[in-house]
Amino acid sequence: MSRPAELRRHARTSAARPRDGETPHTLTGEHAQLLAQVTARARALLAAAARGGSPEREARALTAYLRAEVIRQIRDEEWLLFPAYGAAPALSRLTRDHARLRAAVDAITRAASDSCPPARLATLTRDLLTQLGRHFATEERVLAALGRPAAATAALGAQPHRWFPLTEGPVIDLDTLPQAAAADAVRDRLRRLGRDEAVELRSGHDLNLLCWQLADGDYGFTYLSEGPGEWRVRVRRR
């Protein structure tokens, strides 16, 4: 089966896709959410490489998502999901797949940081996308065969993957995040800032309490607007 056909097949079998903004309750839905985000970033990188330019910006976006969300998914599955299946021998295959996925993400990260030729980066990206789609399909099939419906890691206490797209850009609209989750979602985004990089927080509500919760010696806070109607704060990593 060709790679595009295989990915289309997996997309069809992932029928439990959550709607935008929803957190899936099943592993199949969670996988679909992750694969959609990785695919969108991979396509942007491949398009930039095909134009003959340097896909540096697109590579940063892809590797940031892979390291923050895909690697976390692997860890959360091993810590939160797999223990529910006991010592089933089939789990060893899935953990080996996880090790290979970690190595593939590391390879793309190194290639992006070393400014390797766009053609090489494109090849690594296509391979990773195919590997990820195959693994998700295999994992869903293996866990289903063990007789226990696979829950999403977010349903077991992990951080929802939908937070990443909502906090990815230079401006975070806090009103799009659940109030109880806002501090954790923004804190996770701040950890991804490089030195002297900044992100702007915006809300229709007072941000003083949130900024107090986020207060850390590594960050500086500059109030740009303090209401009424709109609060804006720039947070810069020192």
LUMVEX-437821 format. One record per residue (C-alpha): residue number from 1; residue in three letters; y, x, z. Coordinates in nm, 3 decimals. Layout:
// residues N
NODE   resi   resn     north      east        up
NODE    NUM    ala         Y         X         Z
...
//
This chain:
// residues 238
NODE   resi   resn     north      east        up
NODE      1    met     0.000     0.000     0.000
NODE      2    ser     0.345     0.137    -0.090
NODE      3    arg     0.596     0.208     0.185
NODE      4    pro     0.842    -0.069     0.088
NODE      5    ala     0.555    -0.320     0.061
NODE      6    glu     0.422    -0.214     0.399
NODE      7    leu     0.760    -0.259     0.565
NODE      8    arg     0.800    -0.602     0.403
NODE      9    arg     0.457    -0.700     0.532
NODE     10    his     0.551    -0.598     0.885
NODE     11    ala     0.878    -0.792     0.859
NODE     12    arg     0.681    -1.105     0.762
NODE     13    thr     0.435    -1.068     1.047
NODE     14    ser     0.720    -1.020     1.297
NODE     15    ala     0.796    -1.391     1.282
NODE     16    ala     0.919    -1.405     1.640
NODE     17    arg     1.247    -1.237     1.556
NODE     18    pro     1.519    -1.325     1.807
NODE     19    arg     1.842    -1.465     1.674
NODE     20    asp     2.149    -1.241     1.694
NODE     21    gly     2.257    -1.197     2.054
NODE     22    glu     1.925    -1.308     2.200
NODE     23    thr     1.689    -1.098     2.408
NODE     24    pro     1.328    -1.141     2.283
NODE     25    his     1.052    -1.240     2.523
NODE     26    thr     0.764    -1.090     2.323
NODE     27    leu     0.690    -0.735     2.216
NODE     28    thr     0.676    -0.851     1.853
NODE     29    gly     1.030    -0.983     1.878
NODE     30    glu     1.149    -0.669     2.051
NODE     31    his     0.991    -0.451     1.782
NODE     32    ala     1.157    -0.660     1.512
NODE     33    gln     1.494    -0.614     1.681
NODE     34    leu     1.449    -0.238     1.700
NODE     35    leu     1.317    -0.202     1.346
NODE     36    ala     1.609    -0.401     1.205
NODE     37    gln     1.861    -0.173     1.376
NODE     38    val     1.682     0.147     1.272
NODE     39    thr     1.644     0.021     0.914
NODE     40    ala     2.014    -0.062     0.883
NODE     41    arg     2.115     0.286     1.000
NODE     42    ala     1.850     0.454     0.785
NODE     43    arg     1.967     0.269     0.476
NODE     44    ala     2.325     0.380     0.539
NODE     45    leu     2.207     0.742     0.563
NODE     46    leu     1.994     0.716     0.248
NODE     47    ala     2.280     0.558     0.054
NODE     48    ala     2.518     0.838     0.158
NODE     49    ala     2.261     1.102     0.063
NODE     50    ala     2.203     0.935    -0.276
NODE     51    arg     2.576     0.953    -0.350
NODE     52    gly     2.556     1.330    -0.315
NODE     53    gly     2.778     1.358    -0.012
NODE     54    ser     2.699     1.476     0.337
NODE     55    pro     2.552     1.192     0.547
NODE     56    glu     2.675     1.355     0.870
NODE     57    arg     2.834     1.042     1.015
NODE     58    glu     2.535     0.825     0.921
NODE     59    ala     2.293     1.081     1.065
NODE     60    arg     2.480     1.076     1.397
NODE     61    ala     2.462     0.697     1.407
NODE     62    leu     2.089     0.698     1.332
NODE     63    thr     1.993     0.973     1.576
NODE     64    ala     2.207     0.820     1.852
NODE     65    tyr     2.017     0.493     1.817
NODE     66    leu     1.678     0.661     1.792
NODE     67    arg     1.732     0.870     2.103
NODE     68    ala     1.896     0.595     2.309
NODE     69    glu     1.682     0.296     2.211
NODE     70    val     1.359     0.393     2.034
NODE     71    ile     1.273     0.674     2.277
NODE     72    arg     1.360     0.444     2.567
NODE     73    gln     1.132     0.176     2.420
NODE     74    ile     0.844     0.426     2.412
NODE     75    arg     0.907     0.523     2.774
NODE     76    asp     0.941     0.163     2.890
NODE     77    glu     0.618     0.062     2.716
NODE     78    glu     0.427     0.341     2.888
NODE     79    trp     0.580     0.272     3.229
NODE     80    leu     0.614    -0.107     3.229
NODE     81    leu     0.382    -0.254     2.967
NODE     82    phe     0.069    -0.040     2.934
NODE     83    pro    -0.028    -0.051     3.306
NODE     84    ala    -0.096    -0.424     3.270
NODE     85    tyr    -0.389    -0.336     3.041
NODE     86    gly    -0.554    -0.102     3.287
NODE     87    ala    -0.736     0.202     3.149
NODE     88    ala    -0.824     0.048     2.810
NODE     89    pro    -0.933     0.331     2.576
NODE     90    ala    -0.730     0.180     2.291
NODE     91    leu    -0.410     0.273     2.477
NODE     92    ser    -0.476     0.643     2.413
NODE     93    arg    -0.418     0.588     2.041
NODE     94    leu    -0.083     0.425     2.115
NODE     95    thr     0.029     0.708     2.342
NODE     96    arg    -0.065     0.959     2.070
NODE     97    asp     0.147     0.759     1.828
NODE     98    his     0.431     0.773     2.079
NODE     99    ala     0.407     1.152     2.092
NODE    100    arg     0.426     1.169     1.713
NODE    101    leu     0.728     0.937     1.711
NODE    102    arg     0.903     1.155     1.969
NODE    103    ala     0.837     1.459     1.747
NODE    104    ala     0.971     1.276     1.440
NODE    105    val     1.291     1.179     1.623
NODE    106    asp     1.333     1.539     1.742
NODE    107    ala     1.287     1.663     1.383
NODE    108    ile     1.560     1.432     1.249
NODE    109    thr     1.792     1.524     1.536
NODE    110    arg     1.747     1.896     1.468
NODE    111    ala     1.795     1.847     1.095
NODE    112    ala     2.115     1.649     1.150
NODE    113    ser     2.257     1.907     1.393
NODE    114    asp     2.166     2.195     1.159
NODE    115    ser     2.341     2.028     0.862
NODE    116    cys     2.026     2.055     0.651
NODE    117    pro     2.034     1.948     0.282
NODE    118    pro     2.081     1.572     0.239
NODE    119    ala     1.754     1.546     0.043
NODE    120    arg     1.559     1.691     0.336
NODE    121    leu     1.729     1.458     0.583
NODE    122    ala     1.654     1.162     0.355
NODE    123    thr     1.285     1.257     0.340
NODE    124    leu     1.261     1.282     0.719
NODE    125    thr     1.435     0.945     0.753
NODE    126    arg     1.200     0.768     0.511
NODE    127    asp     0.899     0.917     0.686
NODE    128    leu     1.024     0.810     1.028
NODE    129    leu     1.097     0.457     0.908
NODE    130    thr     0.747     0.421     0.766
NODE    131    gln     0.588     0.574     1.076
NODE    132    leu     0.781     0.340     1.304
NODE    133    gly     0.688     0.027     1.107
NODE    134    arg     0.321     0.125     1.103
NODE    135    his     0.316     0.201     1.474
NODE    136    phe     0.479    -0.128     1.570
NODE    137    ala     0.226    -0.324     1.362
NODE    138    thr    -0.065    -0.124     1.507
NODE    139    glu     0.057    -0.160     1.864
NODE    140    glu     0.095    -0.536     1.835
NODE    141    arg    -0.255    -0.563     1.687
NODE    142    val    -0.417    -0.337     1.949
NODE    143    leu    -0.258    -0.513     2.246
NODE    144    ala    -0.341    -0.857     2.106
NODE    145    ala    -0.705    -0.748     2.075
NODE    146    leu    -0.708    -0.665     2.448
NODE    147    gly    -0.662    -1.033     2.520
NODE    148    arg    -0.326    -1.027     2.694
NODE    149    pro    -0.005    -1.141     2.516
NODE    150    ala     0.234    -0.846     2.504
NODE    151    ala     0.565    -0.920     2.673
NODE    152    ala     0.890    -0.755     2.572
NODE    153    thr     0.982    -0.463     2.794
NODE    154    ala     1.316    -0.638     2.860
NODE    155    ala     1.117    -0.927     3.010
NODE    156    leu     0.956    -0.672     3.245
NODE    157    gly     1.287    -0.535     3.372
NODE    158    ala     1.397    -0.290     3.101
NODE    159    gln     1.750    -0.287     2.964
NODE    160    pro     1.788    -0.524     2.663
NODE    161    his     1.827    -0.347     2.328
NODE    162    arg     2.098    -0.591     2.219
NODE    163    trp     2.348    -0.407     2.440
NODE    164    phe     2.358    -0.103     2.211
NODE    165    pro     2.518    -0.272     1.904
NODE    166    leu     2.765    -0.452     2.132
NODE    167    thr     2.886    -0.122     2.282
NODE    168    glu     2.837     0.116     1.988
NODE    169    gly     3.184     0.126     1.834
NODE    170    pro     3.516     0.267     1.958
NODE    171    val     3.610    -0.069     2.112
NODE    172    ile     3.387    -0.269     2.349
NODE    173    asp     3.462    -0.639     2.377
NODE    174    leu     3.336    -0.704     2.728
NODE    175    asp     3.352    -1.079     2.681
NODE    176    thr     3.048    -1.053     2.449
NODE    177    leu     2.835    -0.910     2.732
NODE    178    pro     2.681    -1.103     3.023
NODE    179    gln     2.913    -1.052     3.319
NODE    180    ala     2.632    -0.930     3.544
NODE    181    ala     2.527    -0.670     3.285
NODE    182    ala     2.868    -0.543     3.177
NODE    183    ala     2.890    -0.247     3.415
NODE    184    asp     2.541    -0.118     3.328
NODE    185    ala     2.597    -0.164     2.952
NODE    186    val     2.930     0.020     2.958
NODE    187    arg     2.795     0.294     3.186
NODE    188    asp     2.515     0.354     2.935
NODE    189    arg     2.776     0.383     2.655
NODE    190    leu     2.987     0.627     2.855
NODE    191    arg     2.685     0.856     2.898
NODE    192    arg     2.670     0.886     2.518
NODE    193    leu     3.032     1.003     2.486
NODE    194    gly     3.087     1.366     2.395
NODE    195    arg     3.346     1.579     2.569
NODE    196    asp     3.698     1.445     2.508
NODE    197    glu     3.563     1.139     2.325
NODE    198    ala     3.699     0.799     2.426
NODE    199    val     3.613     0.433     2.407
NODE    200    glu     3.840     0.134     2.466
NODE    201    leu     3.740    -0.157     2.689
NODE    202    arg     3.888    -0.498     2.613
NODE    203    ser     3.858    -0.829     2.793
NODE    204    gly     4.036    -1.155     2.855
NODE    205    his     3.984    -1.092     3.227
NODE    206    asp     4.107    -0.838     3.479
NODE    207    leu     3.926    -0.503     3.437
NODE    208    asn     4.019    -0.348     3.770
NODE    209    leu     3.687    -0.429     3.940
NODE    210    leu     3.484    -0.301     3.644
NODE    211    cys     3.681     0.023     3.628
NODE    212    trp     3.628     0.070     4.001
NODE    213    gln     3.252     0.027     3.945
NODE    214    leu     3.261     0.284     3.663
NODE    215    ala     3.481     0.534     3.848
NODE    216    asp     3.338     0.883     3.808
NODE    217    gly     3.488     1.229     3.806
NODE    218    asp     3.364     1.282     3.451
NODE    219    tyr     3.591     1.012     3.306
NODE    220    gly     3.961     0.938     3.293
NODE    221    phe     4.097     0.581     3.276
NODE    222    thr     4.422     0.486     3.100
NODE    223    tyr     4.545     0.128     3.120
NODE    224    leu     4.685     0.013     2.784
NODE    225    ser     4.740    -0.352     2.873
NODE    226    glu     4.709    -0.537     3.204
NODE    227    gly     4.731    -0.900     3.099
NODE    228    pro     4.804    -1.175     3.109
NODE    229    gly     4.555    -1.282     2.844
NODE    230    glu     4.427    -0.937     2.750
NODE    231    trp     4.326    -0.629     2.945
NODE    232    arg     4.269    -0.298     2.765
NODE    233    val     4.158     0.033     2.918
NODE    234    arg     4.085     0.360     2.740
NODE    235    val     3.805     0.564     2.900
NODE    236    arg     3.785     0.931     2.804
NODE    237    arg     3.514     1.181     2.891
NODE    238    arg     3.668     1.491     3.039
//
